[in-house]
Amino acid sequence: MTISDADRARRAPAGDADAAIAFEEREAHEAGFAAFFEAHIAPILGNVEDARLEARKTFNFRLFLAVLAAIPVATAGILFGPRLISPDYFDVSLGAALFAAVGAGIWVNRPRTTFLIGFKQDVLRPIAAFFELSFDAKGRNLCSSFGDTGILHDHNERKFEDGFWGEYRGVELAFEEVKLVKVTRTNKGTRRKTVFDGVAVMLRMNKRFKGHTIVKEDLGTAFNWIRDKTNALETVKLEDPRFEDRFEVYASDQIEARYLLTPAFMERMLAVADAFDKARLRACFRDDRLYLLIPYGKNLFEAASLHKTVLETDSLRKVLRQIQELRGIVDALKLNERLGL
Amino acid sequence: MLEILIFIGAIGVLIWFLYAGIIKKRNKANEAFAGIDVQLKKRHDLIPNILQIAKRFMAHETELLSEITRLRTAAQAAGADKAGERFGLESALQDQLGKLMIAVEAYPDLKSDEAMVNAQRTYAEVEAHIAAARRFYNSAVNALNNAVHIWPTSMIARMIGIGEMPLFEATAQERSAVDARDHL
């Protein structure tokens, strides 16, 4: 993918800030990025830095106003509230105060979020293009295609951002950052529990499968037994003890599950899990696709901050590494090879 | 009296669970055998096509081609009741087919023949499926054989006439270490 003319036009001449920085290539996956950086990213960083400074100024001003307004309001509320507000209206008043506080928080934070989204569209999109991928900072709700895979955690709230998609070594791939939350309402209040925080990955394989095979994290003997009994798919016992220690496999077709999960492929899956800090990843083979859910525990693809200059390359280097790690799943699992998974 | 009845009932339930467990294991092993049978049939169906293509180019390999034909016929003739014998024949057949695929390398015309390239790709795919089916079969048979040999299920197995089943071992060729020089 190349950068469009419209994008180039938007990235007009550098602003006031000094954008004369260079990228130093240190790792194999960064090969060629120095020239790319000089041609496509360095020229716009000045404008981005100007936008950051402007956003920070607005943010600080709004924060000052919010604090200025909050102090007398809170003081008055504490001192005169109990006398002026009837106990019948106490809940309503408290709700209104919370609503106002949340609204103020969003208003104060707006310059920050606007800057970060703009940064991602202006800087991460070309970085994605360097890896021949497309990018959307808002994400594309990749998990919506995970519906019948059986690996999505039970949730009723989903947040997603930073969607990448394209092709690598002839393998179609897509990945994005996802957070799944289970919200339970009881008479004591609302409880929110994050059940998954990481990356969703979808890879199109060179084969079509007639069955349904899923790999889930090992829960220990007792919980595995309960899951076995409540699962519509059959449990598949594999030969690799290391793999069996960390994962449980369920499938509608025992032979196909073993055709997919050869001893070599099991090793490769362990290597992928190790590459992501021994992640308790989940995988599903369905139709011609491999779906993966990889818990990450860190905020991904965040190369900018309102309070830190963008005229440096370390944050970009981190993003490059994260994209390469995810793209590297294709290499690790050898999905580009036509025969012998 | 009630305690005796509860004790007998508990023993009955335990025996039923052990009996059900061993029957399930035998059925799973039979299902795995049926799965392997399907995959081996795919191999048998593919062999005539491979031999027909190979014969056009491999005039000096008639002995190897004849041996493959003989083993295929013998493996097809071996019934399900002679699983051990059949697995031996299938392993020998796989060895010979492996030799044939290596021999193809010495015939550049055959190696580049489109029909042979397709046949080799299909053969690799079929062998991958056979390997998967064999792993499932061996896993199911291993669970059954453990039950047949370990008390108290061994006692029940003997009473209802369930014996051990043969494993489908890897061929000598598969077991031998891969020598990278063969592929360079």
Interface residues (C-beta under 8 A of the other chain):
Chain A: K237 E239 Q254 I255 E256 A257 R258 Y259 T262 L339 G340 L341
Chain B: A32 G35 Q39 R121 A124 E125 A128 H129 A131 A132 A133 R135 F136 S139
